[in-house]
């Protein structure tokens, strides 16, 4: 399966920032992912054993399957390290759902460039 096809129709998805907190982005995304019955979902939460009834993993490297796509829903400052970890673990691609990049100015631009460099290094 090509990388673009994998991003549009991933068989395995890890949600980094999965949460049970009502109204949180991590919960809303997980609830939407659960509507699709044709893929495996791996919540990533460093402190929870399960999220919305699914076994949770503390980090992407502890997921027992290959991850086609990671969705990163964490604060912007944490994203570069998470993209790096995804790359090291062989994740095919990542979608970032965070605020705090270009819209906040130069610091956000720096984060954005750093993430782009990491993604290129790992072919993401």
Secondary structure, DSSP 8 states (H G I E B T S, - for coil): --HHHHHHS-SEEEEET---STT-HHHHHHHHHHT-TTSEEEEE-TT-SEETTEEEESSGGG-SS--SEEEE-S-HHHHHHHHHHHHHTT-SEEEE----SGGG-HHHHHHHHHHHHHHHHTT-
